[in-house]
Structure formats: structure tokens, C-alpha cells
Amino acid sequence: MNALTLFAKMLLVALCATLLLPAGAACAKPQEVKSSLTRKQAQAAEQRKKNRERLMKKARQRVAVVPLTPAQKQRETEKKRLARAKNRETLAMHARWRPGHIGGSDALWQSRRESRPSPKTQAALQTVIARLKQQLGKPYVWGGQSPEEGFDCSGLVYYAWNKVLDRKLPRTANAMYQAKHLHAVRGSKLRRGDLVFFNINRRPGADHVGVYLGDGKFIEAPRRGLNIRISRLDDSFWQTHYLGARRVLADDLS
């Protein structure tokens, strides 16, 4: 048997062996690798889909908060005032109802009966309130304490009150709040001329002060960009930041 014949037989044997193998056996391993890669890609795609759905759900749940305009705030305040008035009328028909004992903002800011200051105190209060109201509409100016330059919150109080006092007020809101010669007043006992204090910036102490005018209102120099104005103590913002009140003339403190 020559070499050519031997080679032909070996080639024939190899060909037969290949034909006898199961279909696809020769490329089984590459297919397995390709199948594994396909599963990983599918899992990654599924995870990306879930992530997108989760993000879209959060986006749909977010609600844009648009600050109210001054006109809208005024309308909301008026609605609340009318609602409270209507509630008082309804409650007044109940025999057991007494003003100042129903809780809520009205109980906080209104007294059942007005305390009556002495004639001397009344005259001082009238002077202070008149000086304050003359400044309405003037701009807030940090450090300001005169009608010519404008006022900051404590500068307005300092200007209005110190003209009628022998013992002067301190210059800053927190110093006024801490002053030992001023008397703490409960919210239900507020009277015209009382100083009302707030903490707005969340630092210790008082950082804003106004003067109570009666009927749930107070006058204030708010902040840069705003003018001196009259605000309501029962507004949710002021209730949230309210610290307390101090009486300057306490000859009839109750």
C-alpha cells in the first residue's frame, strides 16, 4: 500500500467520523458562550427598563410648587377670615360656647375681654401707633432707623417707642426679646403696642419683631425688597415662626 492510498483512507475515515457526529456538535461550545452573552444582555436590558420606569414614576409623583403671588395670599387670607367669622356666628348660637375658649388661632390672638390701660399709657400708645402708621409704605433698609433712610424691623420699633420712654429699648430684635424690663405676655392677652417676636432663620433667639395693632394685626418692616406693612398674626407663616410677645408699658399687665 503506497502512501497516497494510506492518506486517502485516513481522509475517508475522518470524513465518516465527522458525518457521524450529532448535528451542531462541532460548534456547541461557541453557541453556549453566545447564549450566555445573550442572557446577560437581556437581563441588563430588563434592569435598565425597570430603572427607567422607576424614574418616570418619581417624576410623575413630583408636583411643582409655585409660590403664591401677593394678591393670591391676600385672597387666601380674606377667605380664612370670612370662614372664621362664619364659624363664630354658628358657634355663637350654641349656649355653651364662649369666645376665646374654642382653640385655634382666634383663641391664641384674641382675649375674651380687652384690658384697659391707664390714661397715661393710652396716650403713649396712641403716639406710638401713629408714628408707626406714618411709616407704612416706606422701604426696608437694613440698619435703618429713621423716616429719611428707611427702617429695618427693630429700627422701626426703636424709632416709634423710644420717643415716649424714659428707659429706652435696645436696638436689635433679640436684645428687645431678652430685655429684663419688658414683660412677657401670653398670646391670648395681646394688646395694642405689644412687641411680637419671631424666629425666621432658625438661629437661636429672635431675628424679627413687629408691633401689635389689635384685631390680630401687627405692623412690621419685613425684609429687603419689601415695604413697611401691616400683617396678620394668624397667617400660617407667622404662627410657625412665632416666639412670644413683650409689653413695653406694663402698668396694667394682666
matplotlib code that plots the C-alpha trace (Angstrom):
import matplotlib.pyplot as plt

x = [0.0, 1.6, 1.5, -1.2, -3.6, -3.0, -3.7, -6.9, -8.1, -7.3, -9.2, -12.2, -12.2, -12.1, -14.9, -17.1, -16.4, -17.5, -20.6, -21.5, -21.3, -24.6, -25.7, -24.3, -21.8, -18.8, -20.0, -21.8, -19.3, -19.4, -23.2, -23.2, -21.0, -23.2, -26.3, -24.8, -23.9, -27.5, -29.0, -26.7, -27.7, -31.3, -31.0, -29.2, -31.9, -34.6, -32.8, -32.5, -36.2, -37.1, -34.8, -36.5, -39.9, -38.9, -37.6, -40.7, -42.9, -41.0, -41.2, -44.9, -45.3, -43.4, -45.6, -44.2, -44.7, -45.4, -45.2, -48.4, -48.5, -49.2, -52.7, -53.3, -52.1, -54.4, -57.4, -56.5, -56.2, -59.6, -61.2, -59.8, -61.1, -64.6, -64.6, -63.7, -66.4, -69.0, -67.8, -68.1, -71.7, -72.5, -70.9, -72.5, -75.9, -74.7, -75.4, -72.2, -69.9, -67.7, -65.4, -61.7, -62.4, -62.6, -58.9, -57.1, -55.7, -58.6, -58.1, -54.4, -54.6, -57.8, -58.7, -62.1, -62.1, -59.8, -57.6, -57.9, -54.6, -54.3, -54.9, -51.1, -50.4, -53.2, -51.7, -48.3, -49.8, -51.6, -48.4, -46.5, -49.2, -49.5, -45.7, -45.7, -48.6, -46.9, -44.1, -46.3, -45.1, -41.5, -38.7, -37.0, -33.4, -31.0, -29.7, -32.2, -33.9, -35.3, -38.1, -35.5, -33.4, -36.0, -36.1, -35.3, -37.6, -36.1, -35.2, -38.9, -39.8, -36.8, -37.9, -41.6, -41.2, -38.1, -39.6, -42.1, -39.9, -37.6, -35.9, -35.1, -35.4, -32.3, -31.6, -31.8, -34.8, -33.1, -31.9, -35.5, -36.7, -34.2, -34.6, -35.4, -37.5, -40.0, -42.8, -43.7, -47.3, -49.5, -50.9, -54.4, -53.6, -52.0, -52.7, -52.0, -48.4, -47.1, -43.9, -44.3, -41.2, -40.3, -37.5, -37.3, -33.7, -33.7, -30.8, -31.2, -33.2, -35.4, -34.5, -37.7, -40.0, -43.2, -45.8, -49.2, -52.1, -55.1, -57.6, -54.9, -52.7, -49.2, -47.0, -43.6, -40.6, -40.4, -37.2, -35.1, -37.3, -40.5, -42.0, -43.3, -46.7, -49.5, -49.6, -51.8, -50.6, -52.9, -51.2, -49.7, -46.1, -46.2, -47.8, -45.0, -42.2, -43.8, -41.6, -43.6, -44.6, -43.3, -45.2, -43.3, -45.7, -46.9, -48.8, -51.8, -50.2, -52.7]
y = [0.0, 3.2, 6.5, 8.0, 5.1, 5.4, 9.1, 8.6, 6.0, 8.3, 11.1, 8.8, 7.7, 11.4, 12.3, 9.4, 10.4, 13.9, 12.8, 10.6, 13.4, 14.8, 17.9, 21.1, 19.2, 20.8, 24.3, 23.5, 25.4, 28.7, 28.5, 28.1, 31.1, 33.1, 32.0, 33.1, 36.5, 36.9, 36.2, 38.7, 41.3, 40.6, 40.9, 44.2, 45.5, 44.4, 46.2, 49.4, 49.2, 48.9, 51.8, 54.0, 53.0, 53.8, 57.2, 58.0, 57.1, 59.5, 62.2, 61.8, 62.0, 65.3, 68.3, 71.7, 74.2, 77.7, 80.5, 82.4, 86.0, 88.8, 89.1, 85.4, 85.5, 88.4, 86.4, 83.3, 85.4, 87.0, 83.6, 82.4, 85.5, 85.1, 81.4, 82.2, 84.8, 82.4, 79.7, 82.2, 83.1, 79.4, 78.7, 81.8, 80.1, 77.3, 78.0, 76.6, 78.5, 81.3, 83.5, 82.7, 79.1, 77.3, 76.9, 77.7, 81.0, 83.1, 81.8, 82.5, 86.1, 87.4, 88.0, 87.4, 91.0, 93.9, 95.2, 98.9, 100.8, 103.9, 107.3, 107.9, 104.6, 105.1, 108.5, 106.9, 104.0, 106.4, 108.3, 105.1, 103.7, 107.0, 107.1, 103.6, 104.1, 107.1, 104.8, 102.5, 102.0, 103.1, 100.7, 98.2, 99.2, 97.0, 99.1, 101.9, 103.7, 106.9, 108.0, 109.6, 106.5, 103.8, 101.1, 97.5, 95.6, 96.6, 100.1, 100.8, 99.7, 101.6, 104.8, 104.5, 103.6, 105.4, 108.9, 108.1, 106.0, 107.0, 103.7, 103.1, 99.9, 98.1, 98.4, 94.8, 92.3, 89.7, 92.3, 93.5, 89.9, 89.3, 92.7, 92.1, 95.3, 94.1, 91.8, 88.6, 88.5, 85.4, 85.3, 85.5, 88.7, 90.7, 94.4, 97.3, 98.3, 94.9, 93.7, 90.4, 88.4, 85.7, 83.3, 83.0, 82.0, 79.1, 80.6, 80.9, 83.9, 86.4, 87.8, 89.7, 92.0, 93.9, 95.9, 94.5, 96.8, 94.8, 92.6, 90.0, 92.5, 93.8, 96.3, 95.3, 96.1, 92.7, 92.3, 93.7, 94.4, 94.9, 98.0, 98.5, 96.9, 95.5, 91.7, 89.2, 87.1, 84.2, 83.7, 80.2, 81.6, 83.8, 81.2, 78.8, 81.2, 83.0, 83.2, 85.3, 88.9, 91.6, 94.5, 97.8, 99.7, 97.2, 99.4, 97.2, 93.9, 91.0]
z = [0.0, -1.1, 0.8, -1.4, -0.8, 3.0, 3.0, 1.1, 3.6, 6.6, 4.9, 4.3, 8.0, 9.2, 6.9, 8.1, 11.7, 11.0, 9.3, 12.3, 14.8, 16.1, 14.2, 15.7, 18.0, 16.4, 17.3, 20.6, 22.8, 20.8, 20.8, 24.6, 25.0, 22.6, 24.5, 27.9, 26.5, 25.1, 28.6, 30.3, 27.7, 28.2, 32.0, 31.6, 29.3, 31.7, 34.6, 32.5, 31.7, 35.4, 36.3, 33.6, 34.9, 38.5, 37.5, 35.4, 38.4, 40.6, 38.0, 37.8, 41.5, 41.8, 42.0, 41.1, 43.9, 42.7, 45.3, 45.7, 44.5, 47.0, 45.5, 45.9, 49.5, 50.2, 48.8, 50.8, 54.0, 53.3, 52.7, 56.0, 57.8, 56.4, 57.2, 60.9, 61.1, 59.8, 62.3, 65.1, 64.1, 64.0, 67.4, 69.0, 68.6, 70.9, 74.6, 75.9, 73.6, 75.0, 72.9, 73.5, 74.5, 71.2, 70.5, 67.2, 66.0, 67.3, 70.8, 70.5, 69.4, 70.9, 74.5, 75.9, 77.3, 76.4, 79.2, 79.7, 80.0, 82.2, 80.5, 80.5, 78.9, 76.4, 75.3, 74.9, 72.8, 70.6, 69.9, 69.1, 66.8, 65.0, 64.4, 63.2, 60.7, 59.3, 58.1, 56.1, 52.5, 53.3, 52.2, 54.4, 54.8, 56.9, 59.8, 59.1, 62.0, 60.6, 58.2, 55.9, 55.3, 55.9, 58.6, 59.4, 61.7, 65.1, 63.8, 63.2, 66.8, 68.2, 66.4, 67.4, 71.0, 72.4, 72.0, 74.8, 77.1, 79.9, 79.8, 76.2, 74.2, 72.9, 69.2, 68.0, 67.9, 70.1, 72.6, 72.9, 73.3, 76.1, 77.8, 81.5, 81.9, 79.2, 80.4, 78.7, 77.5, 76.7, 73.1, 74.5, 76.3, 73.5, 73.5, 71.1, 71.3, 72.5, 70.7, 68.9, 68.1, 65.6, 64.7, 60.9, 60.2, 62.7, 64.6, 68.4, 69.6, 67.9, 64.5, 63.6, 65.6, 64.9, 66.9, 67.6, 66.5, 67.7, 65.9, 65.1, 63.1, 63.5, 61.7, 60.5, 58.3, 56.6, 54.6, 51.7, 48.7, 50.7, 52.3, 55.8, 56.0, 58.2, 58.5, 60.3, 63.2, 62.3, 58.9, 58.9, 58.3, 61.4, 63.6, 62.6, 63.5, 66.4, 69.6, 72.0, 73.0, 75.3, 76.8, 77.0, 79.3, 81.9, 84.5, 83.9, 82.9, 83.1]

ax = plt.figure().add_subplot(projection="3d")
ax.plot(x, y, z, "-o")
ax.set_aspect("equal")
plt.show()
